[in-house]
Amino acid sequence: MAELLLGESKLEQYLKEHPLRQGASPRGPRPQLTEVRKHLTAALDRGNLKSEFLQESSLIMAKLNYVEGDYKEALNIYARGGLDDLPLTAVPPYRLRLIAEAYATKGLCLEKLPVSSSTSNLHVDREQDVITCYEKAGDIALLYLQEIERVILTNIQNRSPKPGPAPHDQELGFFLETGLQRAHVLYFKNGIDVHEVQQNLTRGVGRFREILRAVETRTTQNLRMTIARQLAEILLRGMCEQSYWNPLEDPPCQSPLDDPLRKGANTKTYTLPRKARVYSGENIFCPQENTEEALLLLLISESMANRDAVLSRIPEHKSDRLISLQSASVVYDLLTIALGRRGQYEMLSECLERAMKFAFEEFQLWYQFALSLMAAGKSARAVKVLKECIRLKPDDATIPLLAAKLCVGSLHWECASVDERDRTDKRELELVLTPTLLYAKKGCGTGKLEEAEKFAKTVVDAGEKTSEFKAKGYLALGLTYSLQATDASLRGMQEVLQRKALLAFQRAHSLSPTDHQAAFYLALQLAISRQIPEALGYVRQALQLQGDDANSLHLLALLLSAQKHYHDALNIIDMALSEYPENFILLFSKVKVESLCRGPDEALLTCKHMLQIWKSCYNLTNPSDSGRGSSLLDRTIADRRQLNTITLPDFSDPETVSDSSSSSSSLSRTESPLHLFVSPHLHSPPKPDTFVWPPAAHSFNDPGPRQEPSLCNSPEVYFHGFPSLFSVSSLHAAQHSLDPGTPGSPLLECPCSPYLGGECVSTFYLPLQEHAQIKNANLGSWLSFSYH
């Protein structure tokens, strides 16, 4: 007995000092191992050992043979000792560990030894024998860990004087880890054709679930986090919805892709007289689809990673901190994939916010957090996080460009809408706000543009390191100057800023002559500066580079209408609508041009078509469906098709339910047509009566067969309970309609005519874009660069 204990202790001490690695070459005889063999041989040569101790000596001797690289002898010992016949019931935990390690060692030996014949059936049988050994080793290892923890808890509760092993002293060791992890690795590795791969994928997922359903112990916590993360990755990347089955069902015996005449692989099954305990009960949640199960596994892994995070910065903990960071980063990468597929950016930003405890000087986590905030519509916080990203990686020009895009886009337009409400409700605001707050709110939009100017200048002044992005930097700078000119109150300041914008766009176009966006915005700025022929030249260049760009086609139509080429403008709009049939801005332009070229009847048909598109694309009878939720298990995702430059209303947002009289406000002549192409990137677009009914009412009031605009209140068009579909602006237009072509006619006067040098078709939608709180608009993709 003493020889057996000495041999085993010296072998374990050797393995602790010289840990084994998967795939390592045989070690060969060593002096320490020679002593181990002497002790074990002495124990086996004695004839007075009990049978159970004799079996233990044989198992340890086989383990020694594997460590020395003698795989055949190890297998012979297992065959002589009857490994498959060893009992598992009524045995101490120590013996369970020996049996689990024996099965793992047998599987390792079978993997190392080559197959004597080249027959494919023998190869398949050998692979199945190896997997079976590993599965048995894993099952018995789980049983051992549960039993040893039960013994420890029992000793603590009974206050036993026997010192039980401390929880932190329990280590799996090489052989138990191999038994728990190697089987599913072989499942995913093996497979000759697609049918065999599908079968192995099914078995591997089933094996993952068996391990995860076992009752958890302290020793298996880190292992469970690793397995949960691996299973989530398999579910996200390797399993489709058709082949998914929930964890409480039996796996499919046959893939739908399998040939019914094809013989399946020989799958060996085994039964153990004693198995590990599994979680069971009536109120256990069971996922029903692969994304749902993957999210559940990743959220569990995230919780465990945050709980076991190593945050200490002292040098002694550097390796542990790096391992903790790497493990958490993998979980958050997979969470980004899973939640991004479901459109749950709000939830993703919340998860990444919890990851900030790992994010000290870690660029990747900060950048992921910033992008998730952008996708969730939290632009103000995203800009602050992007500033930290710029500090961590100052040579990356894409980061300040993203920040400039946010400042020019959603943040600027949010502040612009606040400033507009400040002007319209000044008396009410003065009752509740201090003068300082009121002043701060009024300067919000200007401040964001100044911040965007700083970000753009960062890219422009960066030097040769970011030369490939310098054109985008000038483009962002030009947009900033143009919008600042729009907001400026002094005519002289407007002209100075417009000249700066024009120079910036020219510089961007010279640096990147093949960029259609640079040519487009240069043409737009020239149009604002009343240089119509030059603008036409550059917009044609933009169309040569990108012939199906909706913004360029729209600008071309506007420029033609400014030169009173209405039929040509209508042809351009029809061509654009053939590519973008649901673009409402183009349809508004078509209504105006048709009222001039073909009469109000044709324009009314276009208005009717707009209403049909609106009704067919969006379910207006259930306003609650349009809200964005962050629920993990949402079954449906709303169809949020973009209409290129606008999206349609979220009627559950109370901010959009404003007085319809807001559409009656006219746009100042100093307003820039840039509002047509750079619209607020917020959440909710305007009410339908604000968009569709004003052009319809104007079309009714054109000369020709006189009709009353009261049709706008008829049951045929009053659908889904919209109140006051006939807006105040429509009534105002009906009362003051003049003959077309008459000076001062509201049908021909355009707010941007001082810039375009003539009549323009944008009479209706320029005021609407200012007052109707258009949200989620496309910024024209002026920052079309790739993420690094």
C-alpha positions in Angstrom: 0.0 0.0 0.0 2.8 2.4 0.8 4.5 1.7 -2.5 1.3 2.5 -4.3 0.9 5.8 -2.5 4.5 6.8 -3.1 4.4 5.9 -6.8 1.2 7.9 -7.3 2.3 10.9 -5.3 5.6 11.1 -7.2 3.8 10.9 -10.5 1.4 13.7 -9.6 4.3 15.8 -8.4 6.1 15.2 -11.7 3.0 16.2 -13.7 2.6 19.3 -11.6 6.2 20.4 -12.3 6.1 19.3 -15.9 2.5 19.9 -17.1 1.4 18.0 -20.2 0.2 19.8 -23.3 -2.2 18.6 -26.0 -0.3 17.4 -29.0 3.1 17.4 -27.3 5.7 14.7 -28.3 6.4 11.7 -26.0 8.6 12.6 -23.1 10.5 9.3 -22.8 12.0 7.8 -19.6 13.0 10.3 -17.0 14.9 9.8 -13.7 11.8 10.8 -11.6 9.6 8.5 -13.7 12.0 5.7 -13.1 11.4 5.9 -9.4 7.6 6.0 -10.0 7.9 2.8 -12.0 9.9 1.1 -9.3 7.3 1.9 -6.7 4.3 0.8 -8.8 6.1 -2.4 -9.9 6.8 -3.2 -6.3 3.1 -2.7 -5.5 2.0 -4.9 -8.3 4.5 -7.7 -7.6 3.1 -8.1 -4.1 0.4 -10.7 -4.0 -1.4 -9.5 -0.9 -3.0 -6.3 -2.4 -6.8 -6.2 -2.5 -8.5 -6.3 -5.9 -9.5 -2.6 -5.8 -5.9 -1.5 -5.0 -4.6 -3.8 -7.6 -6.9 -2.2 -10.2 -5.7 1.3 -9.0 -2.1 0.3 -9.4 -2.8 -0.9 -13.0 -4.6 2.4 -13.9 -1.7 4.4 -12.5 0.9 2.3 -14.4 -1.0 2.8 -17.6 -1.0 6.5 -17.0 2.8 6.3 -16.4 3.2 4.5 -19.7 1.4 7.3 -21.6 3.6 10.0 -20.0 6.6 8.0 -21.1 5.2 7.6 -24.6 4.5 3.9 -24.5 1.0 4.0 -25.8 0.6 0.3 -26.8 1.6 -0.9 -23.4 -0.9 1.5 -21.8 -3.7 0.1 -24.0 -2.7 -3.4 -23.2 -2.9 -2.7 -19.4 -6.4 -1.2 -19.9 -7.4 -4.3 -21.9 -6.1 -6.7 -19.2 -7.6 -4.7 -16.3 -11.1 -4.6 -17.8 -11.5 -0.8 -17.8 -15.1 -1.0 -19.2 -16.1 -3.4 -16.4 -15.0 -1.2 -13.5 -17.9 -0.3 -11.2 -19.1 3.3 -10.7 -21.6 2.8 -7.9 -20.7 2.8 -4.2 -17.1 3.9 -4.9 -15.3 6.9 -3.3 -14.7 10.1 -5.3 -11.0 9.3 -5.5 -11.8 6.1 -7.5 -14.1 8.0 -9.8 -11.2 10.4 -10.7 -8.9 7.5 -11.5 -11.5 5.9 -13.8 -12.2 9.2 -15.6 -8.5 9.8 -16.1 -8.1 6.2 -17.4 -10.7 6.8 -20.1 -9.1 10.1 -21.1 -5.7 8.4 -21.3 -7.1 5.6 -23.4 -8.6 8.1 -25.8 -5.2 9.9 -26.1 -3.4 6.7 -26.7 -5.8 5.7 -29.5 -5.3 9.1 -31.1 -1.6 8.7 -31.0 -1.4 5.2 -32.5 -1.9 4.9 -36.3 -4.5 2.6 -37.7 -3.0 -0.6 -39.0 -5.2 -0.7 -42.2 -6.0 2.0 -44.6 -9.7 0.9 -44.8 -12.0 3.9 -44.3 -14.3 1.9 -42.0 -11.5 1.2 -39.6 -10.7 4.9 -39.5 -14.3 5.7 -38.7 -14.5 3.0 -36.0 -11.2 4.3 -34.5 -12.5 7.9 -34.4 -15.8 6.7 -32.8 -13.8 4.7 -30.2 -11.8 7.8 -29.3 -14.8 10.0 -29.0 -16.6 7.4 -26.8 -13.6 7.3 -24.5 -13.6 11.1 -24.1 -17.3 11.2 -23.6 -17.1 8.6 -20.8 -14.2 10.5 -19.3 -16.2 13.7 -19.3 -19.3 12.2 -17.8 -17.4 10.5 -15.0 -15.3 13.7 -14.4 -18.5 15.7 -13.9 -19.8 13.0 -11.5 -16.5 13.1 -9.6 -16.5 16.9 -9.3 -20.1 16.9 -8.0 -19.3 14.2 -5.5 -16.2 15.9 -4.2 -18.1 19.2 -3.7 -20.9 17.3 -1.9 -18.4 15.8 0.4 -16.8 19.3 1.1 -20.2 20.9 1.8 -21.2 18.0 4.0 -18.0 18.3 6.1 -18.6 22.1 6.4 -22.2 21.6 7.5 -21.3 18.9 10.0 -18.3 20.8 11.2 -16.3 17.7 10.8 -12.8 17.7 12.2 -11.5 16.1 9.0 -9.9 18.8 6.9 -11.6 18.6 3.5 -9.9 19.9 0.4 -10.4 23.7 0.0 -12.4 24.7 -3.1 -9.5 26.7 -4.5 -7.2 23.7 -4.3 -9.4 21.6 -6.6 -7.9 21.5 -10.1 -9.0 19.5 -13.1 -5.6 18.6 -14.4 -4.7 17.7 -17.9 -6.6 14.4 -18.2 -9.9 15.6 -16.8 -9.8 18.7 -18.9 -9.1 16.6 -22.0 -12.0 14.3 -21.2 -14.4 17.3 -20.8 -13.2 19.3 -23.9 -11.8 16.9 -26.4 -15.0 15.1 -27.6 -16.8 18.1 -29.1 -13.5 19.3 -30.7 -13.3 16.0 -32.6 -16.9 16.2 -33.6 -16.4 19.6 -35.2 -13.1 18.6 -36.7 -14.1 15.4 -38.4 -16.3 14.9 -41.4 -15.6 14.0 -45.0 -18.6 15.5 -46.8 -21.4 17.9 -45.9 -23.7 15.2 -44.6 -21.1 13.9 -42.2 -20.2 17.4 -41.1 -23.9 18.1 -40.3 -24.2 14.9 -38.3 -21.0 15.7 -36.3 -22.3 19.3 -35.8 -25.5 17.9 -34.3 -23.6 15.5 -32.0 -21.2 18.2 -31.0 -23.9 20.6 -30.0 -25.6 17.9 -28.1 -22.4 17.2 -26.2 -22.0 20.9 -25.3 -25.5 20.9 -23.9 -25.0 17.8 -21.8 -22.0 19.4 -20.1 -23.8 22.7 -19.6 -26.9 21.0 -18.1 -24.9 19.3 -15.4 -25.2 20.8 -12.0 -22.4 23.4 -11.7 -19.5 23.1 -9.3 -16.8 25.7 -8.3 -14.2 23.8 -10.3 -16.1 23.9 -13.5 -17.1 27.5 -13.5 -14.4 28.7 -15.8 -14.8 25.6 -18.0 -18.6 26.3 -18.3 -17.9 29.9 -19.4 -15.6 28.6 -22.1 -18.0 25.9 -23.3 -20.9 28.4 -23.2 -19.0 30.8 -25.4 -18.0 28.1 -27.8 -21.5 26.8 -28.1 -22.8 30.3 -28.8 -20.3 30.7 -31.5 -21.3 27.4 -33.1 -25.0 28.4 -32.9 -24.3 31.8 -34.5 -21.9 30.7 -37.3 -22.5 27.0 -37.9 -26.2 26.3 -37.4 -29.2 27.5 -39.4 -32.7 27.9 -38.1 -34.0 24.8 -40.0 -31.5 22.4 -38.3 -32.0 23.8 -34.8 -33.7 21.8 -32.0 -34.3 23.1 -28.5 -32.3 21.5 -25.6 -35.2 19.5 -24.2 -35.9 17.7 -27.5 -34.0 14.8 -28.9 -31.6 15.8 -31.7 -32.7 15.0 -35.3 -31.5 11.6 -36.3 -31.2 12.6 -40.0 -30.4 15.9 -41.6 -32.9 17.1 -44.3 -29.9 17.2 -46.7 -29.1 13.6 -46.3 -29.6 11.1 -49.0 -32.1 8.5 -47.8 -30.2 5.7 -49.7 -26.9 6.8 -48.1 -25.7 4.7 -45.2 -25.1 6.8 -42.1 -22.1 6.8 -40.0 -21.7 4.1 -37.4 -22.6 5.8 -34.1 -21.8 3.9 -31.0 -23.8 4.6 -27.9 -22.9 3.8 -24.3 -24.7 3.8 -20.9 -23.1 4.4 -17.6 -24.6 3.0 -14.4 -24.2 6.3 -12.7 -24.4 9.8 -14.3 -23.9 13.3 -13.1 -26.9 15.3 -11.8 -28.5 17.8 -14.2 -30.7 20.8 -13.7 -34.4 19.9 -13.8 -37.7 21.5 -12.8 -40.9 23.0 -14.1 -39.9 26.7 -14.4 -36.6 26.3 -16.3 -36.4 28.5 -19.4 -35.9 26.7 -22.7 -34.8 28.7 -25.8 -36.7 28.0 -29.0 -34.3 29.3 -31.7 -30.6 29.4 -32.3 -30.2 33.2 -31.8 -32.2 33.0 -28.6 -30.0 30.3 -27.1 -26.8 32.0 -28.3 -27.9 35.3 -26.5 -28.7 33.4 -23.4 -25.3 31.7 -23.3 -23.5 34.9 -24.1 -25.3 36.9 -21.4 -24.4 34.1 -18.9 -20.8 34.2 -20.0 -20.7 38.0 -19.8 -22.0 37.8 -16.2 -19.3 35.3 -15.3 -16.6 37.3 -17.0 -17.6 40.5 -15.1 -17.8 38.6 -11.8 -14.3 37.1 -12.2 -12.7 40.2 -13.8 -9.0 40.8 -12.8 -8.6 44.6 -12.7 -5.5 45.0 -10.6 -2.7 46.9 -12.4 0.2 45.6 -10.4 2.8 43.7 -12.4 2.2 40.4 -10.6 -1.3 40.3 -12.0 -0.5 41.3 -15.5 -0.9 37.8 -17.0 -4.2 37.1 -15.2 -5.5 40.5 -16.3 -4.7 39.9 -19.9 -6.4 36.5 -19.8 -9.5 38.1 -18.2 -9.5 40.8 -20.8 -9.1 38.4 -23.7 -11.9 36.2 -22.4 -14.3 39.1 -21.9 -13.4 40.6 -25.3 -14.4 37.4 -27.1 -17.7 37.4 -25.3 -18.4 41.0 -26.3 -17.4 40.4 -29.9 -20.0 37.6 -30.1 -22.6 39.7 -28.3 -22.1 42.4 -31.0 -22.7 39.8 -33.7 -25.8 38.3 -32.0 -27.5 41.6 -30.9 -26.5 43.3 -34.2 -28.4 40.6 -36.1 -31.5 41.3 -34.0 -31.2 45.1 -34.3 -30.9 45.4 -30.5 -28.4 48.2 -30.4 -29.8 49.7 -27.2 -29.2 46.4 -25.4 -25.7 46.1 -27.0 -24.7 49.6 -25.8 -25.8 48.6 -22.3 -23.7 45.4 -22.4 -20.6 47.3 -23.7 -21.1 49.9 -21.0 -20.6 47.1 -18.5 -17.4 46.2 -20.3 -15.9 49.6 -19.5 -14.4 48.1 -16.3 -12.0 46.3 -18.7 -11.4 49.2 -21.0 -8.5 51.1 -19.4 -6.3 52.0 -22.4 -8.1 49.4 -24.5 -9.0 50.9 -27.9 -11.1 48.1 -29.2 -13.7 48.2 -26.3 -13.9 51.9 -26.5 -14.5 51.8 -30.3 -17.1 49.1 -30.0 -18.9 51.1 -27.4 -18.9 54.2 -29.5 -20.2 52.4 -32.6 -23.0 50.8 -30.5 -24.0 54.2 -29.1 -24.1 55.5 -32.7 -26.4 52.6 -33.8 -28.6 53.1 -30.7 -29.1 56.8 -31.5 -27.1 58.1 -28.5 -25.1 60.5 -30.5 -24.0 62.8 -27.7 -22.5 60.0 -25.7 -21.0 58.5 -28.8 -19.1 61.7 -29.6 -17.6 61.8 -26.0 -16.5 58.1 -26.4 -15.0 58.8 -29.8 -12.9 61.6 -28.2 -11.4 59.0 -26.0 -10.8 56.7 -29.0 -9.0 59.6 -30.7 -6.8 60.0 -27.7 -5.9 56.3 -27.7 -5.4 56.1 -31.5 -4.6 59.6 -32.8 -3.3 58.3 -36.2 -6.7 56.8 -37.2 -8.5 59.4 -39.4 -11.8 57.4 -39.5 -12.5 58.2 -35.8 -12.7 62.1 -36.1 -14.6 61.6 -39.4 -17.2 59.6 -37.5 -17.4 62.2 -34.8 -17.8 65.0 -37.4 -20.5 63.0 -39.1 -22.4 62.8 -35.8 -22.0 66.5 -35.0 -23.0 67.6 -38.6 -25.9 65.0 -38.6 -28.1 64.1 -35.7 -26.6 66.3 -33.0 -26.9 69.4 -35.1 -30.4 68.7 -36.2 -31.5 67.9 -32.7 -30.2 71.2 -31.5 -31.8 72.9 -34.5 -35.2 71.5 -33.6 -34.7 72.7 -30.0 -33.8 76.2 -31.3 -36.9 76.2 -33.4 -39.1 75.3 -30.5 -37.3 77.9 -28.4 -38.3 80.5 -31.0 -41.9 79.4 -31.3 -42.5 78.9 -27.6 -40.3 81.7 -26.3 -42.7 83.0 -23.7 -43.4 79.5 -22.2 -39.6 78.8 -22.1 -38.8 82.0 -20.3 -41.2 81.1 -17.6 -39.4 77.9 -16.8 -35.8 78.4 -17.9 -33.2 80.8 -16.6 -31.6 83.2 -19.2 -28.4 81.2 -19.1 -30.2 77.9 -19.9 -32.2 79.6 -22.7 -29.0 81.1 -24.2 -27.3 77.7 -24.0 -30.1 75.9 -25.8 -30.2 78.5 -28.5 -26.5 78.1 -29.2 -26.6 74.3 -29.2 -26.6 73.8 -33.0 -23.8 76.3 -33.6 -21.7 74.6 -30.9 -22.0 71.2 -32.5 -21.0 72.6 -35.9 -17.9 74.2 -34.3 -17.0 70.8 -32.8 -17.5 69.2 -36.2 -15.2 71.8 -37.7 -12.5 70.9 -35.2 -12.8 67.2 -36.0 -12.6 67.8 -39.7 -9.5 70.0 -39.3 -7.9 67.2 -37.3 -8.1 65.0 -40.4 -7.1 67.8 -42.8 -4.0 68.8 -40.7 -2.9 65.3 -39.8 -0.2 65.2 -42.5 0.9 62.3 -44.7 -0.2 59.6 -42.3 -3.9 60.1 -43.2 -3.5 61.4 -46.8 -6.0 58.9 -48.1 -8.7 60.4 -45.9 -7.8 64.0 -46.5 -10.4 64.4 -49.2 -13.1 63.1 -46.8 -11.8 65.6 -44.2 -12.2 68.5 -46.7 -15.7 67.2 -47.5 -16.7 67.2 -43.9 -15.2 70.7 -43.5 -17.1 72.0 -46.4 -20.4 70.6 -45.1 -19.7 72.2 -41.7 -19.0 75.6 -43.3 -22.1 75.3 -45.5 -24.4 74.5 -42.5 -22.8 77.3 -40.5 -23.7 79.7 -43.3 -27.2 78.4 -43.1 -27.4 79.2 -39.4 -25.6 82.6 -39.6 -27.8 85.6 -39.1 -25.6 88.2 -40.8 -25.4 88.3 -44.6 -21.6 89.1 -44.6 -20.9 86.1 -42.4 -23.0 83.9 -44.7 -21.0 84.9 -47.7 -17.7 84.3 -45.9 -18.7 80.8 -44.8 -20.1 80.0 -48.2 -16.8 80.9 -49.8 -15.0 78.7 -47.3 -17.4 75.8 -48.0 -16.8 76.2 -51.8 -13.0 76.2 -51.4 -13.2 73.1 -49.1 -15.4 71.2 -51.6 -13.1 72.2 -54.5 -10.1 70.9 -52.5 -12.0 67.6 -51.8 -12.8 67.2 -55.4 -9.2 67.9 -56.5 -7.9 65.3 -54.1 -10.4 62.7 -55.0 -11.7 63.3 -58.5 -13.3 59.9 -58.7 -15.5 60.4 -55.6 -19.0 61.2 -56.8 -19.9 62.7 -53.3 -17.2 65.3 -53.7 -18.5 66.3 -57.1 -22.1 66.3 -55.8 -21.5 68.6 -52.8 -19.4 70.9 -55.0 -22.3 71.2 -57.4 -24.7 71.8 -54.5 -22.5 74.6 -53.1 -22.2 76.2 -56.5 -26.0 76.1 -56.8 -26.3 77.8 -53.4 -23.9 80.4 -54.7 -26.2 80.9 -57.8 -23.6 79.5 -60.2 -26.1 77.3 -62.0 -24.1 76.4 -65.2 -21.0 75.4 -63.2 -23.3 73.4 -60.8 -24.8 71.6 -63.8 -21.3 70.6 -64.9 -20.3 69.1 -61.6 -23.5 67.3 -61.0 -23.1 65.7 -64.4 -19.6 64.6 -63.3 -21.2 63.1 -60.2 -23.7 61.2 -62.3 -20.9 59.9 -64.6 -19.2 58.5 -61.5 -22.4 57.1 -59.9 -25.2 57.1 -62.3 -27.9 55.9 -59.9 -27.2 58.3 -57.1 -30.6 59.6 -56.0 -29.2 62.9 -54.5 -27.4 63.7 -57.7 -30.4 63.0 -59.9 -32.5 65.1 -57.6 -30.1 68.0 -57.7 -30.0 67.8 -61.5 -33.8 68.0 -61.6 -33.7 71.1 -59.3 -31.1 72.8 -61.4 -33.1 72.2 -64.6 -36.2 73.5 -62.9 -34.3 76.6 -61.9 -33.5 77.2 -65.6 -37.3 76.6 -66.3 -36.6 73.3 -68.2 -39.5 71.7 -66.5 -40.0 68.8 -69.0 -36.4 67.8 -68.7 -36.6 68.0 -65.0 -39.7 65.8 -65.0 -37.9 63.3 -67.2 -35.0 63.2 -64.7 -37.3 62.7 -61.8 -39.2 59.9 -63.5 -35.8 58.2 -64.3 -34.8 58.5 -60.6 -38.2 57.2 -59.4 -37.7 54.1 -61.6 -34.7 53.3 -59.4 -36.2 54.7 -56.1 -40.0 54.3 -56.4 -40.6 55.0 -52.7 -38.5 58.2 -52.4 -40.9 60.7 -51.1 -38.7 63.8 -51.7 -38.6 62.9 -55.4 -42.3 62.3 -55.4 -42.9 65.8 -53.9 -40.7 67.3 -56.7 -42.7 65.3 -59.2 -46.0 66.7 -57.9 -44.7 70.3 -58.3 -43.3 69.8 -61.8 -46.4 67.9 -63.0 -48.6 70.7 -61.8 -46.7 73.0 -64.1 -46.2 70.6 -67.1 -49.3 68.4 -67.1 -51.8 70.1 -64.9 -53.2 69.4 -61.4 -55.0 66.2 -62.4 -51.7 64.4 -63.0 -50.2 65.9 -59.8 -53.2 64.6 -57.8 -52.6 61.1 -59.3 -49.0 61.3 -58.0 -50.3 62.4 -54.6 -52.7 59.4 -54.6 -49.7 57.1 -55.4 -47.8 58.6 -52.5 -50.6 57.7 -50.1 -50.8 54.2 -51.5 -47.1 53.7 -50.9 -47.4 55.1 -47.4 -50.3 52.9 -46.5 -48.7 49.7 -48.0 -45.3 50.1 -46.4 -46.3 50.9 -42.9 -48.9 49.5 -40.5 -50.5 52.7 -39.3 -53.3 51.0 -37.4 -51.0 49.8 -34.6 -48.8 52.6 -33.5 -47.1 50.6 -30.7 -45.4 48.4 -33.3 -43.2 51.2 -34.5 -41.4 51.6 -31.2 -37.9 50.4 -30.8 -37.5 47.9 -28.0 -34.5 46.4 -26.3 -36.1 43.1 -25.3 -33.9 40.1 -25.7 -36.5 37.8 -26.9 -38.4 40.0 -29.4 -40.0 37.7 -31.9 -40.4 40.2 -34.7 -38.3 43.2 -35.9 -40.3 46.0 -37.4 -39.8 46.6 -41.1 -37.9 49.9 -41.1 -37.3 50.4 -44.8 -35.6 53.7 -45.4 -37.1 56.0 -48.1 -33.5 57.1 -48.9 -33.7 60.6 -47.3 -36.5 60.1 -44.8 -38.2 57.5 -42.7 -41.8 57.4 -41.8 -43.3 58.2 -38.4 -43.0 56.6 -35.1 -46.5 57.5 -33.9 -45.8 56.2 -30.4 -43.3 59.1 -30.0 -45.2 62.0 -28.3 -42.7 64.5 -29.7 -44.0 63.9 -33.2 -47.6 64.6 -32.3 -47.2 68.4 -32.7 -49.7 70.9 -33.9 -50.3 70.6 -37.6 -50.1 74.3 -37.9 -46.3 74.0 -37.7 -46.3 73.1 -41.4 -47.8 76.4 -42.3 -44.6 78.3 -41.3 -42.6 79.4 -44.4 -38.9 79.0 -44.8 -36.8 82.1 -44.6 -35.1 83.1 -47.8 -31.8 82.8 -46.2 -32.3 79.1 -45.7 -29.9 76.9 -47.6 -31.0 74.1 -50.0 -28.5 72.0 -48.2 -31.4 71.1 -46.0 -32.7 69.0 -48.9 -29.8 66.6 -48.8 -28.6 66.8 -45.2 -31.6 66.1 -43.0 -31.9 65.5 -39.2 -30.8 62.0 -38.2 -33.3 61.5 -35.4 -36.0 59.0 -34.6 -39.3 60.0 -35.9 -40.5 61.6 -39.2 -43.4 64.0 -39.6 -47.1 63.4 -39.5 -48.6 62.1 -42.8 -50.9 65.2 -43.2 -47.8 67.4 -43.0 -46.2 65.5 -45.9 -48.8 64.5 -48.4 -51.8 66.9 -48.0 -50.1 70.3 -48.7 -49.1 69.4 -52.3 -52.5 67.7 -52.9 -54.3 70.9 -51.7 -52.1 73.1 -54.0 -52.8 70.8 -56.9 -56.5 71.2 -56.2 -56.2 74.9 -56.4 -54.4 75.1 -59.7 -56.4 76.6 -62.6 -58.4 74.2 -64.7 -61.6 72.5 -63.7 -62.1 74.1 -60.3 -62.6 71.6 -57.4 -63.0 72.2 -53.8 -60.3 71.1 -51.4 -62.9 69.6 -49.1 -62.1 66.2 -50.6 -59.2 66.0 -48.3 -61.7 65.4 -45.5 -63.7 62.8 -47.3 -63.9 59.2 -46.0 -61.9 57.9 -49.0 -58.7 59.6 -47.7 -59.4 59.9 -44.0 -58.0 56.5 -43.0 -56.6 55.1 -39.8 -58.0 57.9 -37.7 -55.5 60.7 -38.6 -56.8 64.0 -37.2 -56.9 67.2 -39.3 -55.5 65.8 -42.4 -56.2 69.0 -44.2 -53.5 71.2 -42.6 -53.4 74.9 -42.0 -50.8 75.4 -44.6 -53.2 73.8 -47.2 -56.0 76.1 -46.2 -53.7 79.1 -46.4 -52.7 78.1 -49.9 -56.3 77.6 -51.0 -57.2 81.1 -49.8 -54.3 82.8 -51.6 -54.0 80.7 -54.8 -53.0 82.7 -57.9 -52.6 81.9 -61.5 -49.4 80.0 -62.4 -46.7 82.2 -63.7 -48.1 85.3 -61.9 -45.4 87.1 -59.9 -45.7 86.2 -56.3 -47.6 83.0 -56.9 -47.0 80.5 -54.1 -46.7 77.7 -56.7 -43.7 79.2 -58.3 -42.0 81.2 -55.5 -39.3 79.1 -54.0 -37.3 79.8 -50.8 -34.1 78.7 -52.5 -34.8 80.7 -55.7 -32.3 83.5 -54.6 -29.6 80.8 -54.6 -30.6 78.8 -57.7 -31.4 81.9 -59.8 -34.9 81.0 -60.8 -38.0 79.0 -60.0 -37.4 75.7 -58.3 -39.6 72.7 -57.6 -38.7 72.6 -53.9 -41.5 74.9 -52.7 -43.2 72.3 -50.5 -40.6 70.2 -48.9 -38.1 72.8 -47.9 -40.5 74.3 -45.2 -41.6 70.8 -44.3 -38.0 69.7 -43.6 -37.5 72.5 -41.2 -40.8 72.3 -39.2 -41.9 68.6 -39.4 -39.2 67.0 -37.3 -38.0 64.7 -40.0 -35.8 62.0 -38.4 -33.6 59.1 -39.4 -32.7 60.8 -42.7 -29.9 59.7 -45.0 -26.9 62.0 -44.9 -26.0 61.2 -48.4 -23.3 58.7 -47.4 -20.8 61.5 -47.5 -18.5 59.6 -45.2 -18.3 56.3 -47.1 -15.1 55.0 -45.7 -14.3 51.6 -44.3 -13.9 50.8 -40.7 -10.5 49.5 -39.6 
